[in-house]
């Protein structure tokens, strides 16, 4: 087989002599550039995370060859005789900027919006970032490049780079067609009578549907139309199962993923606009002939579609409508969008949808980078542009939004709703779409009556109080609400409905149907439901049995994390207690089995209730297994391997049980291994179980099992919003001293190093901390922040830490009573130790005061672009252990952790010790020891000079 790198110097049908006209698509972008020269709206920044170090000379040679092959990448755009033309210039070496940086993406973000001069060229810029992880940024102007071109460009670049690094001739085959040849044909077609006729027919099809669309939460539109819009992006992920559901549904209904995804988008627009008919655009590849499939260039077109989402339809019917309209519209995809808009004499669409399923380089092409990422430019092309990009493990969804029209919080809510709607309609496509009518519409919030115009009855007054409590800070007051005040007109949405109905059930024991409330979502309607006779009281249900119940927010998150196989071992909670020789293993087995069976949490079974869009849990029948293993004849290595497997083997959340134990008898005694899944067991729960095993073994009876207290939810929205506001702008990663790059998927196996201060130094440090009003936790945060700042250029950090939600009533309960909070440690202005401790104390108290914040919502707002290579928001976790262990515990080998770096401050009342765990995939033991020594040094510096500035010498 011949090599794909060759030099067939044959004639080709290229651009031809002289200048060529612009294609219809190019002409529109050229006009935008004339109105706003150098605007970044149509910059296309392609960010490539490189595998290994970039060979800059090889990259320069490869890019030069790619630009030689594709004439559109060496084209200037000039004005001649009043018309824009494109002129190909001779091939020349491509300039490559080289930048040394530890944060390539951050450095790249400062280059994405630099202007292009279309008349002077070039239309491609290249930057190499050397650092811990090399990367390449290619910024192209959209006039010469579109999404489909990325596959061709990537394949050509990979082949040329591979030839260069191996010393082979860097020569790609000439093309039989060049973009300028297409542009000539396209310009002629755009000006033809046939195109004029198609424009007339298409406008007739779109007639009767008002142009434009306004969704709930939109800001007023300013006068006139802006050529350049400030914009931003929100991002989300369609999981692999959800993406597979899209494909399966499309295949079963003789449709395409585009139809399914666009239908869900139309439903969202219907719900958020209160309009059953509107126009939305589809962005099409517009490559309808084989000759242009392999060309780099700008071919895409914007095609307005007539959207109809009638009342009473189901999703299957909606997809049928979308498919018909899409096929009808795609017969007109060659109509230039600007010609159609000009003929309509109005801007036809404000929102658009794109499915970026462009081809990838062939599998045999030696690609040396991760999947390309298109970086945001801080601009927007529409009010809203939803893009779905299939990836190997699902799909990435981005919502580009005009920030002057849709603020970030509104856009984020829209994107979240889209993903939710897609999952729901695929779970039950035959359901009436009116079930989703709980989404807020676009009308301005209004009250049904002026304040005080209609008196409320007693039950109506209670209903109004529930409205106000559910709406929280949206501003409603009971005195302003009349009987016909509408929940959604007041700013409510479907999640607030669920929360309000749950509160009613908690207070009254009566479960109200969401469907019945949605039939009349007013104060009077809710009052009527409250006034109905309550059903007969059900018999008391034991704590360890009964129907399914919603999982807590933390359990929902752990269930989602369990979908990621590479993280599962981090969410297993093992303990190995060393017992002396002579321990009766059978007696130990029976006692342990009795304790594990005592706690219904260990029999929990979890599943996803797709209709309710949440994880639910019930108490199953299977009791946790407890076994005895005779390992007295085993050598140390075999024993260690067996204990490791016993500790870290996973659980099936859908089958249960979620705990197990094993008594392993060996030459030195008995090792009792007790393991549970974190979704039902936190650290104090494991301590409780071990103490109960010890007590029951000594003949003490077990206290009656206590069911967990209901999770506190009131104030969660308020706290979440407060945390997001407080931490917006903080860095969402930490420059840790990695010895190796992060793998694509976060690992969990860790090493651990320990250091103790000793009684005297610990006493001095405690005295300094006490004088500043700081706890060991606050002290640990300050020391860790200083140690990391001394090791890098970073001065502002976020650390995750656990927060117990366990009440006094839950002291004897096994369960998951831990949330994750975030602490900001800010050293940017070089504070003194005393000032830093005060700052950390204030930040800690602020975090404690908003402890109901939902971590997933905070992470989605602060760190929407993170991938599977690291934890969300921060890779650093901080905790304190100040209670003695329940027995002699064997150190866990190996150890699995949830974060890249975890610091535990151990306070036994006399000494202060630090345990630092780090992922072995990222850190060598020597690096961890160096960082731990830096923490100890920081502690010594603080105790001897609290008024000094710890970063002064830096």
N, C-alpha and C positions, 0 to 999 in steps of 0.2 A: 504494500500500500504506500502510495506516495505521501510525503510529509505535507501537512497543510501550509507550512511555510515554504513558499516557492517564489520564483521570479519570472512569471510568464509575461514577458514584455510584449503583449499583443495589443493591437489597436482596440480601443474601447469607444463605446457610444457615450461620451461624457457631456460636458456642458456645451460643447460647441464653441465656435469663435465668438468673441465679444461678450458684452453684458447680456444678462437674461432678466426678464421681468421677475417680480416677486410672485410667489404663489399666493392664493387668496388668504391662506392662514398667515403667511409671513407678512402680508400687507397690513393686516390688523395689528400685529405686534410692532411693525415699523411705525405706524401712526401713533401708538401708545408711546413709543420712545421719542417721537417728535414732540408730543405734548408734554412729556416729563422726561427729558434726557437723563440717561443714567439711572433711572429708577430700577429698583431691585425686584419688581414684581415678577419679571420673567427671567430672573436668574435661576439656573438649575444647579444647585450645589450637590455634587455626588461625593459622599464620604466613604472611603474604603479603609476598613481596619485590616492592616496587612499581616500576613503570616510571616513573622520573622522581620529582619531588617530590610528596608528598601534599598536596592542597588540603584542609586540615583543616575549614574551614567546609562545603565540599562533602561531605566524608565524613560529617560530623555530620548534615547534612541527609539524606543517603542512608540512613544507619543508622536515623535516626528514621523514615523512610518504610518501611523494611523491617520494623521492629518494629511499626509501625502495621498493616502488611498481615498479618503473622503473629502472631496473638494469643498463641501459645504462648511467644513471646519476651517478653511482658509479663504473665506469669502468676505468681501466688504460690501456694504449697503450704501449706495450713493444715490443722489438725486440728479437726474439728467433730463433736460427738457421738461421739467415739471413732474416727472414720474420717477418713482423709486426703482432702482435696478440693483442686481447683485453681480458682482464682479469677482471671479476667482483669481487669486494671486498665486504666484509660484510658491512651491513648497520650500520651507525654510526650517531650520532647527527650532524646536519648541523650548521656550524658557521654562525652567523648573525652579521654583523658590524652595529653599531648604530652611526649615525652622527647627530649632532644638526646644522641646517643651515636654513637660510631664503630663500635660492635659491637652492631647491633640484635638479633642472635640471642642473644648473651650477656645483654643486658638483658632480652630476652623470657623467658629461662629463669628469671629471678628472679620472674616474675609468673604463671607457669603454675599454680602450686600454691596461690595465694591462695584462701581459702575463699569459698564462696557461702553466703548465708543464704536458704534456699528459702522461708521464711515471709515474709521482708521483700522479697526481690527486690533488684535485677533478676537475671536469669539470664544476662546477657550483659555483658561488659566489653570496652572497646575502648581500644587504646593505639597512638599513632602515634610512630614512631621517626624523627627527622630526623638525617641524617648523610651520610656519603659515598654511601650507598645507603639510601633511605628504605624503611621497612617498616611493616606494620600487624599488630598482634596482636589477634585476636578470641578471647576465652575464653568458652565457653558451658558451661553445665551439661548433662550428657548427658540429664537428665530432659526437656529441651526440644529435643534436637538429636541427630542420628545422622549417620553417614557419607553416606547417601543425601541427607540434607538439604543437604549442602555444595554440590551442583550447583545446587539451587534458590536457596539463599542467595546463592551467587556470581553467578548470573545477575541476580537482583533488585538486588543491591548494585551491580553493574556498570552496569545500566541507570539506576538512580537517581543514581549518581555522575556518569555522563556527562551526564545532564540538568542536574545542579547546576552542573557546571563550565562548561557552555555557557549558563547562565542560563535554561534552560527550566523550566517547572513540574515539581517533583519529586513525582510522583503515580503510584503503581502501581495496577493494577486490583485491586478487592476480590476475595477468594476466594469461591468458591461453597461451600466446605467449610472448617471450621476444626478444629484438632486436638481440641478439647474435644468436638466432636460425635462424632468417632471414638472418643474415650475412653469416652463413654457407652455406645456399642454394644459396645465391647470388654469393658468391665467386666461388662455384662450377659451376654455370651457366656461369659466366664471362670467365672461362677458357675452356669452352666446344667448340667442333667443330661447333656446331650450331651457337654460338655467332660469331665465326670467319667467318662463311659463311654469317651471317647477316651484318657484318662489310664490307665485300667485296661488297655485293649488295648495301649497302647504299652509299659507296664511288663511285660506278658506277653511282648512281642517282645524286650525287653531282658533278660529273666530268664536266669539262668545265666552271665552275664558279670560277673565281679567289678568293682565300681566302683573308680575311682582307678587311677593308673598311676605307677610309679616307674621312672625311667630311670637309666642309668649316670651316675655322678657326682653324684647327688642327695644333698643333706644330709638328716639325719634330720628328720622332721616334728615340730614341737613339739606339746605337748598342746593339744587343742582346735583350732578353726578361727578364724583371724584375720579380722576384718572388713576391716581395712586391712593391706595387704601392701606392704612396701618392694619396689620393682621397678626395672628398668632395661631398656634396649632394645639389641639388637644389630641391625645392618643389613647387607644385602647387595644385590646387583643381579643380576637375570636379564638377561643380554645380549639384544639384539634378536634374534640368531639363535636363541638358546635359547627365547625367548618365542614366536617364530614356530613353532618345533618343537612347543611345547605346543599352539598353535592348530591346526597341521596335523594332529597326531596326534588331537586331539579330533574334528576334522571328519571325518577318515578313518574313525573308529570310532563315528560317530554319537553322540558324547558332547559334553561341555562342558569348557572349561578348568578349571572347579571340580573336576570328577571327576579329571582328570589330576593336578592339583596336590595334591588331598587324598589321592589314592592314593599319591603319592610321600611325603607326610607320614606316612601310615600305615605305609609300609615303614620309614621312619626309626624310628618308635616301636616297631615290631616288632623291629628290630635292636638298639635301645638298651634294650629292656625284657625281652627273652627270652620274651615272651608272644605267642602266636599270635592271641589274642582279647582285646579290651579295648574300652573306651568312650572316644570322643573327641567333642568338640562341634563343630558347625558354627554359625557366627554368620550368621543369615539376615536379609535386609532386612525380611521379613514385611510387605511391601506388596502384598497380593494383590488389591487392587481399584484400578480406575482413579481413583476419587475421591480417593485419598490420595497418588497419585504425585507431585503438585506441592506437597505440604504439607511445611513444616519441622516437625520433631517427632521424638519417640523411638518408633520402631516395632520395632526389632530384637529378635530373640528368640534364645535359646540352645537349640539342638536336639541332644540326645545321639544319636550314631550308633553302631551296633554294628559294630565293625571286626574283620575276619577276614583274616589274612594267612597262609594255610596253607603248610606246607613243600611244595616241589615246584611251586608256582604260578609263572607268569611275569607280567610286568607287564600284558599284555593281559587275562589272566584276572582279575588284581587290579582293574583298571579296571572290568571287567564287574561284579564284586562290589560295588565302591564305587557304581557307577551305580545298581544295583538297590536298595541300602540307602539311598542318598541320596534317590531318588524315593519310596521307602517312608516315609522319615523326614519328607520335606517335606510329605507329606499330613497330618502331625501338627504342622506348624510353628506352628499357632495355639495349641497347648497351652502355657500359661504355664510357663516353666521352673521358677519357684519352686513352682508347684503340683505339677509332676511330681516335683521333688526332695522336697517334703514327703510326697508319697504313698509314695515309695521309702524314706523315712526314712534317707537317707544322701546325702552329696554324690556325685553320679553321675560327674562328670568333673573331672579336674585339668588337662587340656590341651584346647586349642581351636584352630580354624582359621577364618580369614576371608578371603574374596576380595572386595576392595573395588573392584568394577567399577561403582561408582555413576556416574550420568550426569554429564557435564561441561556447562557452559553452551554453548548453541548457537554455531556459528561466527560468526554475525553479531552476537553480543553483544560490546560493546567492553570486554573484560576488560583491566585495566591492571596486572596482576600476574602473576608466574610461577605455576606450578602450586602450589596450597596445600600446605603441609607441616604435618602434625599433630605437634606437639612432644611429647616424653616428659614425664611429670609426676613421675617418680620413684616410681611405684606400679605395681602389677600386679593384674590382675583374676583371673588363673588362675596355676597353677604355670608354665604355658607357653602363650602365645598367638602363633601364627604367622599373620602377615598378609601377603598378596600384593596389591600395588597396581599395576595396569597403568599404564604411562606411555608417552609417545610413542616412546621408544627402548628398550623392553623392559619390565621391571617392577622395582619396589622390594620387597624382602622384609624384614620386620622380625620379630624374635622378642622379644616382651615377656616377661620372666621374673621370677619371684619370687626376689629375691636371697638370701632366707633359705632357699630350697630349691635353687636352681641358681645357683651363682656365675657371674660374668661369663665366666670362661675356659671353663666347661662349656657355657654357653649359646652362646658364639661357635663352639665346636666343633660343636655341634648344628646351628647354622645353616649352617656351611660344609659339613657332611655332607649337609644337605638339598639344597643347590644341586648338589653333586657327584652325589648319587643321582638327582636329576631329569635331569641331563644324561646319565647312564649308561643309565638305563632307556629314555629316548627314543632313544638311539643303537642299542639292541638290545632292543626290548620283548619279544622271544620268548625271551630268556635266562632260565634258571632263577634265581629270586630268591635261592636259597641261595648264589649266587656272592657276595652281599654279606654273608654271615654273619660276615665278619671284623670287623664293628663290635663293640665291647665291649658286653656285656650289663649288666644292672643289678645283678647280684649283687655282694656285697662281694668284693674280691679275696681269694682264698684260695690256699694252697699245697696241692698234691695230697698231699704227705707232710710230716710234721714234719721239721725239719732233721736230716739225717743218718740218717733211718730206713732209707733204701734207697741202697746204694752205686751210683755211676754208673760205667758202663764208660768206656773211654777216649774213644770217639766221643761218648757221651752227655755227658761232661764238656765236650768241645768245644762241643756243642750248647748246653749250659747257659751257657757263656761267651758265646756269640753272643746268647742271650736277654738276658743281663745287659747286654751292650754296647748292644743295640737299645733296651732299656727305659730306659737312662740313669738319670736321677734318680728313677725310680719306686720305687727302693729294693730291688730284688731282689739277692740275693747268691748266688753259685754254691753255697755250702755249704747254702743253704736249699732248693735245688731237687732234687726227685726225678725219676725218669723220667716220671711222669705230670703234672708241673707244666705247666699250660696257659698258653700265651702270653697269651691274652686275660683269663683270670682274674687274671693278674699285672698287668693294667692296659694291655696292649698294644692296638694298633688297627691298622687296615689299612695306614696309611702307614708305621708302624714295621715291618710285615711286609715291605713293598717295600724299605725301607732295609736290613733285615737280609739279605734275599736278594741284594740288589745287593752288599753287602759280601762275601758268600760268593763271588759270581761274581768280584769283583775279586781276592780272595785265592787262589782255587783255579782260576779259569777255567771253572768248572762253573756253568751257569745252571740253577737249580732252579725248577720250576713253582710259582707261587703257589697254583694250584688244588690241586696235590698236597700242599703244606704245609697248606693249610686243611682237608684231609681228616682230618688228625691233628695239630693245632697244639700238640703237646707236645714236651718234650725228647726223649722216646723217638722220636716221629714224625720230628722233624728229624734225629736221629741216624741213623735208618734211611735217610733220603734221602742223607745224607752218606756212608754206608757203601756205597751202590750203586756199581758200577764206573763210572768216568768214561767218557764217550764218547770215541771216537778223536779225537786232537788235530787240530784244523783246520789247514789250511795257513796260514802267516803271511799277513796281510792288509795291503797297503800302506796307509800313513796316509791317502792321498787317495782311497780307494775302499772298498767294502764295504757291509755292510747298514746299515740305519737304527740310530741310537743316540740315547739321550735327550739333549735339549737341556739346557744348564746352567740353573740357576735364573735367572741374568741374561737368558739368551736366551729363556726362557719368558716373562719379564716384557716384553722387547722385542717378542716375537711378539704378546702381548696388546695392547700399545700400538699396534702396527701396525694393529689393528682399528679404531682411531680415526683417521679420515682427516685430521683437523685437526692431529694431532701428528706426522704422518709425516716432514715435512721436518726436524724436530728430531733425528731418528735417522738422518740421512744425514751421513756424515763426508767432507767435501770438502777438497781442498787444491789450490791453484793456484800452481805454481812458475814464476817468470819466468826465461826463458832468453834469452841474447843473440841478436841478429841473426846469421845465419850458421849457426845450429844446423840440422842436417840433420833435417827433420821425419820422413822415412821411417825413418831410422836410429833416431830417438827412438821412433817407433811400435813398431818391432820389439823394441827393448830393453824398453820398457814392457810389451809383450805377453808377453815371456818372463818377466818378474818376476811379473806378475799370474798367469800360468799356473802358476808355480812353487808357488803357495800354494793348496792344495786348499780352504781355508776360503772362498775367493772363489767356488767352484763349489757352495757349500752350497745345499741345498733343504730348506725346513722345511714340516712339515704337522702337523696335530693328530691324534694317534692317540686316537680317542674311547674305545676299549676300555681303553687304559692311562691315560687321563685326563691325558695330558701331550703336550707338543710333542716331536717327534722330528726328527732331521736326518740327511741322507745327502749324500754328495758326488756331485754330478751330473756330466754329461759336457760341458756347454757352457762354453767358456772365456770369460772376460771380454772384451768387445769393446774394441778400441782403434782409434781413427780419427784422420784428419788433416783439418783444415778450413782452407781458404785464405780468410782474412779480411782480406787486405792492402788490399782496396778499400773496406773498411767504415769508417764514421765511428765515433767513440768511443762514441756512445750505442748503436749497433747491436752493437758488440763487447761492451759491458758487459751488454746484455740477453742476448746469446748465452751469455756466461760464467755469468751467473746461472742460466739454464735448465740449462746443463751441470752446474752444481754441485748444484742442489737437486731435480732430477727424481728421482722415487722409484724403488723396486725392487719387484718381485713376489717375495715370500719363497717362494711355492709353486712358482715356475718357475725362478728363478735366471737367470743368475749374479748375484752380489751385489756386483760391482765393475765399473767401466768406466773408460776413460781417453780423453782427446782432446787432440791437439796442435793448438792454434789458432795459425796463423801470421798475424801482423799487422804493421803498419808498424814497430813498435819491437822485434820479436823473435818469440819463440814462448812462448805460455802453455800449460804442460802441466797439464791438469785431471785429477786422479785422485780418484775418488769410490768409496766403499764404504758398505755399510749397517753401522750400529753393531752389529748382531747378530753380525757376524763380524769386526769391526775396531774397536780402540780407538785412542787417540791414539798410544801407542808403536808400534802396528802400522803406522799410516800413516807415522810417521817412518822405521820400518824399510824400508818399501816405497820411499820416496823415496830413501833412502841406497843401497838396492840398485840402483835405476835408475841412480843416479849412478855407482856402482862398476862395474856391468856395462857401462855406456857407456864407461868408461875401460879396459875389457878385463879387469877382475877377475872370476873365476868366482864363481857363486853357491854358497854353502854348501848342503849337502844339507838338504832340507826336514825339519823336525822336527814330529811330531804333538804337539798340546798335552797337557800333563800332565792327568790326571784331576782334576776339580774336587774339592776337599776338602769332605767332607760330615760327617765325624765331629765332633761338637760344635756343629753348626748349630742343633739344637733348644735346646741349653743356652744358646748365645749369644743366640738369639732371645728366650728367656724372660728372660734377664738384661737385655737392652736394654729390653724392654717394662716390666719392673719398675723399671728405673732412670729411664725417661722418662715413666712414667705421671704425669699431672698437669701436664706441660709444655704450653704453648700450642701448638696445631697450625696456627697461622696467624701471620703477621707483619703488623703495621700499617704497611705500606709507604705512602709518600707518592704514591699514585696520582693522576694527573690526570683519569682517567676510570674509571667503574665497570668491573668485570670483565665481559666478555661471557659468555654462557652456556657457550660452549666455549672453552677456553684457546687462545690464539693462540701463534705461535712467532716471528714476525718481530721483530727487535730492532735497536736502535741501540747504539752502543758509544762510551764516552768514556774518555780515558786521562789519567793524570797521573803524573809522575815526581818523586821526592824529591830527586834529585841525589846525587852521591857523598858529600858531607859530611853531609847530613841522614840519608842511608841508613846511614852508618857509625855515627852516634850512636844511631840506632834499633836497629841490630843489636847494639850493645854493651849496651843496656838489655835487649833480649830475651834475649841470651846469658846475662846475669847472672841472669835469672829462669828459665833452662833452657828457653826457648821457641824453637821453630822459626819460620820465616816463616809457615807455615800457622797456627800458634797465634797469632802476632802479628796476622795478618790477621783471624782470628776475633774477637779482642778489639777491634780497631779498628772492625770492622763493627758489632759489638754496641753499642759506645758511640755511633757515628754514628747508628744507628737509634733508640737510646734517647733521644738528644738531640732527635730529630725527632718523637718521639711520647711517649705515656704508657706504652708497653710497656717492661718491664724484664727480661723472660725470653724467650729466643729458642731455637728449634731451627734449625740450618743443616744442609743436606745437603752431603756432600762425597764425592769419589771415593776408592776404596781399591783399590789394585792387588793382584790375586791372582797375578800373574805370577812364576813361580819362575825361578831361574837357568837351569834347563833350557829354559825357554820364551823365552829372550832372542832367539832367531832365528825365532820363531814368530809368524805372523799369527793373531790371534784376539781374542775378547772376554774380557779378563782384568780387568774392572773391576766392582766392586760399589759400591753406594751405602750409606754410613754416615751417622749422625746425630750432631751435636755440640750440646750444650746450653751456651749462654752465659747465665749468670744474674747479673744486676746488681741484684736486688731489694733488697739491703741496703746499697746505695751503697758498694761496695768501693773501696779505693784501686787505682791502676793496678797496683801490685805484687801486691796480693791478687787482682785480676782475672786477671792473667797466670798466677798460680799455680793459680787455679781452672780456667782454660781448659786449662792443661797437664794437670791431673788428669782433667778431663773428656775430653780428647783421648786420654790413655792408656787410660782406661776404654773408649772407643770402639774404639781399636786392639785392645784385649784381647778384644773380643767381635766381631771382624770377620767371623765366619762367620754372623752373624745374617741371616736372610732378610728383605730389605727389604719385600717384599709382606706378609709376616706381621706385621711390626712396624707397617707403615702401617695394616693392617686393624684392629689392636688399638688403636692410638693415635688414629686418625682415621677411624672407620667411617662417619661421616656426610658425608664430603666429596663434592663433585659434580665435574662436568667443567669447571668454570670455573677450576680452579687445580690445581697439583700436589698430591700427597698429603703430608701432615704439615707441610710448609714450602714457601713459594714462593721460598726463597733458597738459592743454591748457592755454594759456596766452593771454590776450587782454587788450586794453586800451579804455576807453570811455571818451572823452574830449569835447563832444558837449552836450548841454542841451537837455533834452527829448522834443519831440513835443507835449506838453500838459501834463496834470496830468495823469500819467499812473498808473493803478492798478497793484500791484505786482502779478506775476503769481503764482497761487497755484492750483495744484502742478506745479513744474518746471521740464522740461525735458532737459537734456544736452547730448552732444555727447561724452564727455570724462569722465573719472572717477573723475577728479579734474579740475576745471576751476577757474582761478584767473583773476578777472577784476580789473585793476587799474583805479580808477575814479578820474579825475583831472578836477575840475570845475574852476580853476584859483586861488582859495583861499585855499581850503582844498584839501588834498589827502586822499582818502578812498580806502579800499580794500573790494571787495566782493568775497567770496570764496564759490563756489558751489561744492558739493560732492554727489556721488550717495548714496542714502539711503540704497541700498543693501549692501554697503561696509562700510559706515561710520555712527557712531552715531553722534548726534549733538555735544556732548561734545568733541569728537575727532576733529571735524572740528573747533570748537572754540579754542581748544588748538593749532592747527596748525596755525590758523589765529593770535592768540596771539604771536606765535613764529615769524610770519612775522612782526608784529608791533614791537616786541622786536628787531628784526634785523634792522628795520628802525631806531629805537632809537640809537642802537649801531653804525650804520653807521654815523648818523648825529653828534654824540658826539666824535667819534674816527675813522676817515677815514683811519688813518695810521695803525690801529690795524689789527691783523689777526683774522677774525671772527671765525675760527675753532681752534684757538690756544689751548683753554682749552679742546677741544675734544681729 
